[in-house]
Amino acid sequence: MSRDLGRLAASQYLAELVLCMALSDRPERELYELLGEHLRRLEQSSDDRNILAYLSQAVFTYWRSRELPPKSNAAV
């Protein structure tokens, strides 16, 4: 059951991220296609240790699709 709980939490996070990124005045087909792709990866993962890696990859993919660069707090 804990295995499914981790996948459920990651899936819910991705769905909420897509809803926040979607604009209500135009269709966001690309976002929902990416969501489906990442949900399939989570579902098919045989190793629970990969859930965080899949989630991180999905978040960066969404940022990249919106041309939002990840920010770092590291001093330059």
Biotite code that builds the C-alpha atoms (Angstrom):
import biotite.structure as struc

atoms = struc.array([
    struc.Atom([0.000, 0.000, 0.000], chain_id="A", res_id=1, res_name="MET", atom_name="CA", element="C"),
    struc.Atom([2.829, 2.460, 0.775], chain_id="A", res_id=2, res_name="SER", atom_name="CA", element="C"),
    struc.Atom([4.161, 1.851, -2.735], chain_id="A", res_id=3, res_name="ARG", atom_name="CA", element="C"),
    struc.Atom([0.904, 3.023, -4.247], chain_id="A", res_id=4, res_name="ASP", atom_name="CA", element="C"),
    struc.Atom([0.742, 5.961, -1.829], chain_id="A", res_id=5, res_name="LEU", atom_name="CA", element="C"),
    struc.Atom([4.037, 7.349, -3.143], chain_id="A", res_id=6, res_name="GLY", atom_name="CA", element="C"),
    struc.Atom([2.831, 7.103, -6.727], chain_id="A", res_id=7, res_name="ARG", atom_name="CA", element="C"),
    struc.Atom([-0.500, 8.654, -5.796], chain_id="A", res_id=8, res_name="LEU", atom_name="CA", element="C"),
    struc.Atom([1.199, 11.605, -4.093], chain_id="A", res_id=9, res_name="ALA", atom_name="CA", element="C"),
    struc.Atom([3.516, 12.180, -7.071], chain_id="A", res_id=10, res_name="ALA", atom_name="CA", element="C"),
    struc.Atom([0.604, 11.910, -9.520], chain_id="A", res_id=11, res_name="SER", atom_name="CA", element="C"),
    struc.Atom([-1.503, 14.343, -7.527], chain_id="A", res_id=12, res_name="GLN", atom_name="CA", element="C"),
    struc.Atom([1.374, 16.827, -7.363], chain_id="A", res_id=13, res_name="TYR", atom_name="CA", element="C"),
    struc.Atom([1.824, 16.671, -11.147], chain_id="A", res_id=14, res_name="LEU", atom_name="CA", element="C"),
    struc.Atom([-1.910, 17.108, -11.756], chain_id="A", res_id=15, res_name="ALA", atom_name="CA", element="C"),
    struc.Atom([-2.023, 20.159, -9.480], chain_id="A", res_id=16, res_name="GLU", atom_name="CA", element="C"),
    struc.Atom([1.051, 21.611, -11.186], chain_id="A", res_id=17, res_name="LEU", atom_name="CA", element="C"),
    struc.Atom([-0.593, 21.242, -14.602], chain_id="A", res_id=18, res_name="VAL", atom_name="CA", element="C"),
    struc.Atom([-3.789, 22.870, -13.349], chain_id="A", res_id=19, res_name="LEU", atom_name="CA", element="C"),
    struc.Atom([-1.807, 25.827, -11.998], chain_id="A", res_id=20, res_name="CYS", atom_name="CA", element="C"),
    struc.Atom([0.161, 26.213, -15.233], chain_id="A", res_id=21, res_name="MET", atom_name="CA", element="C"),
    struc.Atom([-2.816, 25.873, -17.570], chain_id="A", res_id=22, res_name="ALA", atom_name="CA", element="C"),
    struc.Atom([-4.391, 29.035, -18.866], chain_id="A", res_id=23, res_name="LEU", atom_name="CA", element="C"),
    struc.Atom([-8.167, 29.045, -18.741], chain_id="A", res_id=24, res_name="SER", atom_name="CA", element="C"),
    struc.Atom([-8.598, 31.073, -21.940], chain_id="A", res_id=25, res_name="ASP", atom_name="CA", element="C"),
    struc.Atom([-6.889, 28.588, -24.278], chain_id="A", res_id=26, res_name="ARG", atom_name="CA", element="C"),
    struc.Atom([-6.463, 24.832, -24.557], chain_id="A", res_id=27, res_name="PRO", atom_name="CA", element="C"),
    struc.Atom([-3.304, 23.383, -23.070], chain_id="A", res_id=28, res_name="GLU", atom_name="CA", element="C"),
    struc.Atom([-3.038, 20.155, -25.018], chain_id="A", res_id=29, res_name="ARG", atom_name="CA", element="C"),
    struc.Atom([0.755, 19.957, -24.641], chain_id="A", res_id=30, res_name="GLU", atom_name="CA", element="C"),
    struc.Atom([0.542, 20.165, -20.843], chain_id="A", res_id=31, res_name="LEU", atom_name="CA", element="C"),
    struc.Atom([-2.048, 17.407, -20.630], chain_id="A", res_id=32, res_name="TYR", atom_name="CA", element="C"),
    struc.Atom([-0.119, 15.197, -23.055], chain_id="A", res_id=33, res_name="GLU", atom_name="CA", element="C"),
    struc.Atom([2.984, 15.637, -20.892], chain_id="A", res_id=34, res_name="LEU", atom_name="CA", element="C"),
    struc.Atom([0.919, 14.804, -17.819], chain_id="A", res_id=35, res_name="LEU", atom_name="CA", element="C"),
    struc.Atom([-0.266, 11.572, -19.430], chain_id="A", res_id=36, res_name="GLY", atom_name="CA", element="C"),
    struc.Atom([3.292, 10.657, -20.405], chain_id="A", res_id=37, res_name="GLU", atom_name="CA", element="C"),
    struc.Atom([4.644, 11.250, -16.903], chain_id="A", res_id=38, res_name="HIS", atom_name="CA", element="C"),
    struc.Atom([1.751, 9.412, -15.253], chain_id="A", res_id=39, res_name="LEU", atom_name="CA", element="C"),
    struc.Atom([2.469, 6.389, -17.465], chain_id="A", res_id=40, res_name="ARG", atom_name="CA", element="C"),
    struc.Atom([6.120, 6.478, -16.402], chain_id="A", res_id=41, res_name="ARG", atom_name="CA", element="C"),
    struc.Atom([5.127, 6.543, -12.744], chain_id="A", res_id=42, res_name="LEU", atom_name="CA", element="C"),
    struc.Atom([2.680, 3.698, -13.243], chain_id="A", res_id=43, res_name="GLU", atom_name="CA", element="C"),
    struc.Atom([5.175, 1.516, -15.105], chain_id="A", res_id=44, res_name="GLN", atom_name="CA", element="C"),
    struc.Atom([8.076, 2.120, -12.724], chain_id="A", res_id=45, res_name="SER", atom_name="CA", element="C"),
    struc.Atom([9.079, -1.099, -11.014], chain_id="A", res_id=46, res_name="SER", atom_name="CA", element="C"),
    struc.Atom([11.389, 0.568, -8.485], chain_id="A", res_id=47, res_name="ASP", atom_name="CA", element="C"),
    struc.Atom([9.831, 2.844, -5.886], chain_id="A", res_id=48, res_name="ASP", atom_name="CA", element="C"),
    struc.Atom([13.138, 4.657, -5.462], chain_id="A", res_id=49, res_name="ARG", atom_name="CA", element="C"),
    struc.Atom([12.617, 6.146, -8.930], chain_id="A", res_id=50, res_name="ASN", atom_name="CA", element="C"),
    struc.Atom([9.434, 8.012, -8.018], chain_id="A", res_id=51, res_name="ILE", atom_name="CA", element="C"),
    struc.Atom([11.275, 11.131, -6.868], chain_id="A", res_id=52, res_name="LEU", atom_name="CA", element="C"),
    struc.Atom([13.473, 11.061, -9.972], chain_id="A", res_id=53, res_name="ALA", atom_name="CA", element="C"),
    struc.Atom([10.424, 10.822, -12.255], chain_id="A", res_id=54, res_name="TYR", atom_name="CA", element="C"),
    struc.Atom([8.707, 13.618, -10.352], chain_id="A", res_id=55, res_name="LEU", atom_name="CA", element="C"),
    struc.Atom([11.769, 15.883, -10.615], chain_id="A", res_id=56, res_name="SER", atom_name="CA", element="C"),
    struc.Atom([12.118, 15.171, -14.316], chain_id="A", res_id=57, res_name="GLN", atom_name="CA", element="C"),
    struc.Atom([8.449, 15.968, -14.883], chain_id="A", res_id=58, res_name="ALA", atom_name="CA", element="C"),
    struc.Atom([8.671, 19.296, -13.039], chain_id="A", res_id=59, res_name="VAL", atom_name="CA", element="C"),
    struc.Atom([11.709, 20.361, -15.070], chain_id="A", res_id=60, res_name="PHE", atom_name="CA", element="C"),
    struc.Atom([9.941, 19.288, -18.273], chain_id="A", res_id=61, res_name="THR", atom_name="CA", element="C"),
    struc.Atom([6.954, 21.480, -17.405], chain_id="A", res_id=62, res_name="TYR", atom_name="CA", element="C"),
    struc.Atom([9.209, 24.425, -16.575], chain_id="A", res_id=63, res_name="TRP", atom_name="CA", element="C"),
    struc.Atom([11.064, 23.964, -19.853], chain_id="A", res_id=64, res_name="ARG", atom_name="CA", element="C"),
    struc.Atom([7.790, 23.783, -21.804], chain_id="A", res_id=65, res_name="SER", atom_name="CA", element="C"),
    struc.Atom([6.912, 27.214, -20.383], chain_id="A", res_id=66, res_name="ARG", atom_name="CA", element="C"),
    struc.Atom([10.455, 28.523, -20.788], chain_id="A", res_id=67, res_name="GLU", atom_name="CA", element="C"),
    struc.Atom([10.775, 28.991, -17.024], chain_id="A", res_id=68, res_name="LEU", atom_name="CA", element="C"),
    struc.Atom([14.382, 28.384, -16.037], chain_id="A", res_id=69, res_name="PRO", atom_name="CA", element="C"),
    struc.Atom([15.051, 26.756, -12.681], chain_id="A", res_id=70, res_name="PRO", atom_name="CA", element="C"),
    struc.Atom([16.534, 29.211, -10.208], chain_id="A", res_id=71, res_name="LYS", atom_name="CA", element="C"),
    struc.Atom([19.342, 28.578, -7.807], chain_id="A", res_id=72, res_name="SER", atom_name="CA", element="C"),
    struc.Atom([20.035, 30.260, -4.500], chain_id="A", res_id=73, res_name="ASN", atom_name="CA", element="C"),
    struc.Atom([23.733, 29.545, -4.857], chain_id="A", res_id=74, res_name="ALA", atom_name="CA", element="C"),
    struc.Atom([26.033, 32.553, -4.829], chain_id="A", res_id=75, res_name="ALA", atom_name="CA", element="C"),
    struc.Atom([27.754, 33.245, -8.118], chain_id="A", res_id=76, res_name="VAL", atom_name="CA", element="C"),
])
